[in-house]
Amino acid sequence: MAPGGSALKEVLESNSTGMDYEVKTTKVEVSNSNNNKTTKSGSAGIAKHGMHANNGVYELLECPVCTNLMYPPIHQCPNGHTLCSNCKARVQNTCPTCRYELGNIRCLALEKVAESLEVPCRYQSLGCHDIFPYYSKLKHEQHCRFRPYACPYAGSECLVTGDISTLVVHLKDDHKVDMHDGCTFNHRYVKSNPHEVENATWMLTVFNCFGRQFCLHFEAFQLGMAPVYMAFLRFMGDENEAKKFSYSLEVGAHGRKLTWQGIPRSIRDSHRKVRDSQDGLIIPRNLALYFSGGDRQELKLRVTGRIWKEE
């Protein structure tokens, strides 16, 4: 739960059962491609000719300060020691190796050598076996479908990354998120003194549905000057896979209801990005309290929904 949020009770009634819930950079690693036969795909941007990098060349291309691979402009001191442009500003124009003044000397020879290299993706161990020209590698890695996912937990700045199976275990063991099997759900959110909650985030459940995982989020925030609640679903996988599914959400009482139907967003998009795009079921607080009945001083909101696979 985000700082400033209060306890929220949820009653899960799916599958005719009821349970109470109290809501409460690194060094670049690239495999050595020495004498290894790597299958190259036909993806755009993959070089068919060039020199494969070996450990010796990589050592030359590693910045001695940050240990990341260097890209133009690569700087050098009068004695030939190199470093990246980001670190040049950090070391106050003094060579970290020999302490000579750096000046503005470019290491054009090393930049040219890098241009001729073919290198594997840093996520090779996770399943990406493509080979790229050195200067295309960085751009590819920013969008590589094998890159790790960030923890989708909402309400904390969790820095854990990993594949989907790793994150599912992490959510269950470390964040105590409830796991639920099924493609339909029926949640009742109960909150006393809802007027005190202006900005809070909860991720209450992960659904195992069609062999995949979906995260249900519920948030309270200000939309302009109006306090609202929002429920939405995120898919634990890439966007192209998320588009294979749809979901609906419904809330209502006293003969009135709000419905929402959409495509779950990939967890590649942060919960904040999804929230700010208003891509979900938005319930104004006054209407939520009307649905709650009584004296409108306590939130008792029932949200139902289902997930289905598009044919």
N, C-alpha and C positions, 0 to 999 in steps of 0.2 A: 504494500500500500504506500502511496506517495506520502511524503511528509505533509503534515497538516490534515490528512484524512482521518476519519474516525472509523471505528469498527462497524462493519456491515454484516448482517446475517443473511445467509442465502439458504433457501430450502429447495433441494433438488428433487423433483418428483417424476423424473423420466422412468419409463418402464414400470410404472405403478409402484415404485419404491420411494421412500422418503428418508432423507438424511439431512441433518443440520450441519451447516458449515459456518464457522466464525471467520470472517474475512480479516483478516489481520493486515611493443613494436620491435620489432624484433630484427635480428640479423636475417638478411635475405638468404634463403636456403635453396640452392639449385643443385639438382643431382648432376654428378659428373657424367658426361656423355662420352668419355673416352672409350673408343672401340666398342661401344654398345650399339646394337642395332635397334633403332627406335622407329616405330611405324609412324609415318607422317600422314596426316589426313589431308583432304583436299580443301581445308578451310581457307578462306581468303586471308592474305597477309602472311602465309607460311612460305618461307623461302625454300627453294628447291636446290639451291647451290650456296655454298659458303663454307666457312671454316667452323668446325665444332669447337666450342670453348672447352678448355681443360682447367684443372685446378690452378695451374700457374698463371694462366691468363686472368682467371677470376680474382686471384690475389692482387694482380695489378689494377683491376677495375674496382676493387673495394676501397672505399674511403677509409683512411686510417683513423678518422675521428668517430664517425657514426657507424662504420662498417657496412653501410648500404652500398649497392652498386652505383657507380657514378654515371651520370649522363651529361652531355654538353650543356654549358661549358665546363670542361674539366680543367682545373687550375693546377699550376706547378710552381715551385719555388726555383730560384737560380740553381739549386743543386739537384733538381729533377724530382723532388718529392711531390706527390700529387694529393689533391683532396677535392671534394665536391663543392659546388658553388654555395650550397646552403651552409656548409661548415666554414667556408672562407670568411663569411661575415662573423661567425661565432668566435673564431680564433683571433679576431682583431688584426687581420692581415699579417700574422706571424706564423711561419711554418711550424706545425706541431712536432715535426721530426727533428729539424736542425736549428730551429728558432730564428732562421733568417727571415727577412722581410719578404713577403710573397710577391708584391707588385701585381701586375696584371698579365701574367704570362699564361697563355693557353697551351695545354698539352695536345696539340693537334694530331700528333702521331698516335697517341692512345685512343683518341676519338675515332680516328680512321680505322684502327685495328678493331674497335668495338663494332663499327659499321659492318664489318665483314663476318661477324660471328653469327652462328645459329645457336640458340639456347632453348632449353626446355622451360615450360611453365613452372613456377615455384610450387604449384599445387599438383605436381606430377605424382606424388605419393598418394594423393586423394583421388586420382583417376584421370587427370588430364595428361595425355601423352603427345600432344602437339608440340612441334618445334617452331620457334619464331626467330625472325631477325632480332638482333639485340635491341634495337630501338623500337620494335613493335611489342616487345614482351611486356613492358609496364602497362601499356594501354589494354592489352588482352587481359592481364591479371585483375584489372579493376572490374571486369565484367565476366570473368571466367565462371562457368556454371558449377565448377568444382570447388570454388572458394568457400571457406567455412561460413556458416551462418552465425550472426550475433544472437545472443540469448534474447528471446522475445518477451521475457518477463516485463510487465508494465508496473511502474511504481518504484523502481530502483534503477540505478545506473550500473547494471551488471555488465562486467567486461568479459564474461565467459563466451568463447566461440567454439564451434565444433560442427560435426555433421548432425543430421536430424536425430538419429538414435541416441547420440551423446546428449543432445539438448533435452530430449524427452526425459531421460534419467535425471539430468541436472534439475529440471523444473520440478520433478516429483520429490527428489531427495533434498535439494538445497532450498528451493522456494516453497516447498510444501503445496504445490498446485495440485488440485484434485484431477484425477484421470477418470474419464467416463467413456464406456463403450456404447456406441449407438449414434444414430443420425438424426434423432429428434430429442428435444429437450424442453423442459418446463421449469423455469426458475422463478422464485419469488424473492425479491430484494426487500429487506426490511431495514429501515434506518430511522432511529429517533432523532429529533432535532435536525431535519434535513436542511434547514435554513443556515445552519452553521458550516455546512460543507460547500465551499465555493470552488475548490480545485482538488480533486482526488481521482486516483486511478486504481482500478482493481482488475486483475486477471484471475478469474475464479476457476476456470475449468479448461482442460484440454480434452477434446473429443477424439476418440479413435473411430474413424468412419471410413468405409471402403479401403481399409488398410492404410489410411493416411491420418495425419493429425491436424486438428483445427483448434485455434485458440479463441475462446470467447472473452471479449473485453467489455467492461462497463465503466463509464467515466462520468464524473461530474465536473463541469467547467463553465466558464462564462463565454457565451457566444455573442459578441458585442457587449451590450449591457444586460442581456437576458441570461439568467442561470438555466442551464439545460443538463439533461442526462443523455448519454449516448451509448448504444450497444452496437458492437460490430464483431466480425469474425475475420481472423487471419489464418492463412494456410501455411503450414510448415513445409515449405518447398519453394521452388522457383515460380515466377509469374506465369510462364507458359503452361505449367502444370496446374496452377490455381484456376486458370480459365476453363478447365475441364469440369469445374464444379460450380454450383449455385447454392444460395441459401436464402431463407426468408426468416424474418423476425416479426413478431406481433405483440402488441400490448394494448390493453383496453379494459373497460369496465362500464357498467351502467348504460349499455347499449351503444357505446362508442368505442372505436379502436383505431390504432395507427398500425400500418404494415410497412414493411421494407423488404425488397427483394434485390439481390445483387450478387456479385461475384466476390468471393473472399480475396482479400489482398495478400500477397506474399509477405512473409516475415522479412524479406529483403527491405520492405518499407517499414520504417519504425512505426510504433503505435501512435506517436505524436504526429507523424506525417499523415497517417490515415485519419486521425481525429481532425486535424486542421483542414483536410480536404472534405470533411463532413460526409464521408463515404460510409454511412451506416444509419441506423434508426436513431433519430434525434427526438427527444421528448422534452418539451418545455417544462420547467419545474411546476408551474401552476397546473398544467394538464396532468402531470405525474401525480400531484397531490389530489387532484380531482378523481383520478383513477383509484387512488388509495382509499378514498371514502373517509368516513369518520369526521374528525375535527380538522383535517388537513394539516395536522402537526406532526404526523409520522408517515414516512414513506413505506408503502406496502405495494410494491410494483411487481406484477407477474409478467414475465417475458417468455413467450413460447417461440419455438423455431424448429427448423429442420434443414438438413443438408441433403442435396441430391447430386447425382452425377449426370452431366449433360451427355446425350447420346451423340 
